[in-house]
Amino acid sequence: MSTIEVGSKLQGKVTGITNFGAFVELPGGKTGLVHISEVADNYVKDVNDHLKIGDMVEVKVLSEKEGKLALSIKQTVDRPERPERPERTSFSKPRPRPTNGRGNDRSKGNFKPKETFEDKISQFLKSSEESLSTIKRNAEGKRGGRGGRRG
């Protein structure tokens, strides 16, 4: 049986299709898995839309772990390297937002809140203490009193 090298490209036959990929039998009787993410360059929802059992396909050996072969169909296609991103042209530069005369410069980290977090917390504590004291005063007025209820 021939040894299969990682990185080599081989012809194989699709022997099984699952919801997560396709099994491909390689020369020498070894079988490997083409994961659904390695079937095609575009998004693959269903492997059956791309492959059928019995199809002859070219695969690239990605890895071998414990006798299991990971294969790729999409990596057998020699695509040109992606070109470097071109410099932004004038029409794609972000335009400054109008401030409507208010001088509102909140972009790029220049936003300064009117009050700090600590200010907000102390205001909250003050108002909640006032609310609690009002509630306690009202509750004390309703408790006790002359004679209670008799009925």
N, C-alpha and C positions, 0 to 999 in steps of 0.2 A: 504494500500500500504506500502511495506516495505521500510525502509530508507536505502539508499545506502551510505556506508561509504567510504571516501577517503582512498585508500590503499588496499581496498578489491579486491579479484579476483572473477570474475563471468563468467558464461557462457552466451553468447548472440547470437543473430541471425543477420546477415548482412541484413539490409533492404534497403540500398541505397548506391550507390557509386558515388562520384564526383571526379573532378580532384584534389581536395585537401584532400581527405580522404574517410572514409566509415562511414555510420551511422549504429549503432548496437543497436538493441532493447534488453533491459535487462529484467530480471524477474520483474514483477510488471508493465510492460508496459512503463517504462521510456526508452528514447532513448538517446544515447550519441554519440559523434563523436570520431573516431580514426583518428587523423591527419595523413597525408601521411608520416610524419617523424616518426610516432610511429607504422607503419604497420610491418616493418621488420628491422633486424639489418643492412642489407646492403642497398644501395641506391635504392629507389623505384621511378622509372620514371612514371609508370602508375599503379594505385591501382588495376586495372583489371587484371594485371599480377599475383596478389597475392590473391585476394579475388573475390568471386562471390556472387551475391544476393542469400540469402537462406543459406549460409555457417554458421555453428555453430562454434563460436570462443570463446576462453577464453580471457577475457580482464581484465586489472587492471584499477581501477578508479584513475585517477591522480588528478583531482580537480573538484569542482562544483562551478560555478559562476552563480548567477541569474537563477538557475534551469537548467543550461546547464552543461552537464557532459563531461569532457575531459577524453578519454580512451586511453589505450595503449595495443597493442597486443605484441609488442616486449619485454615489461617489465614483461610479465607473465612467460617468459622462465628464469628459474634460471640458470644464467651462473656463473661459478666460477669468483671470483673477479680477475681482471687483476693482474698478478704477478708484483712485483716491477721490474723495469728495471734492468737487470743484469749489473754488472760492465762491462765497455768496455773491450773487449779482445784485445790482442796485434794487431790483424789484423784490428781492426776497429778504432784504434787511428789515428788521422790525422798526416800525415807525414810532417816534415818541408819541405818547398819548397826550391829547390836549388837556391842559389843566383848568380850562374854563376860567382863567384869571384868578383862581383861588390859591395858586402856589402850592398845590397839594402834591408834594414829592414823596409818595409812598413806595416808589419802585426801588429795587435793588438794595434792600436793607436799610433805607434811609427813614423808614417809618418809626416814629417815636410815639408811643402811646401817651395820651394826656395824663394818665395816672398809672402808677406802677401796680404790680400785683399786690404788694404789701399794702398800698393805699386801699385797694379794693377790699382786701381781707379785713382791714381795720374798720372800714365803713360797714361791712357786713356784720362783724361782731357787735359794733355799736348798735346797729338797727335791731339785731336779734336780741340783744340784752334789753333794749327798750321794749320790744314786743313782749318778752318774757315777763318783765316787771309789770306791764299793763295787764297781762293775763292773770298774774298772781294777785294783783290788787282787786281785779274783778271777782276772782274766785273767793278771796277772803271775805268780801262783802256778802257773798251768797251763803257762806258757811255760818254755822252757829246762829246767832240771833236769839230772839225771845221764844222760848218754849218749843220750838220745832213744830213738826206737823202732828196733829192729832186727828184721828179720824175714826 
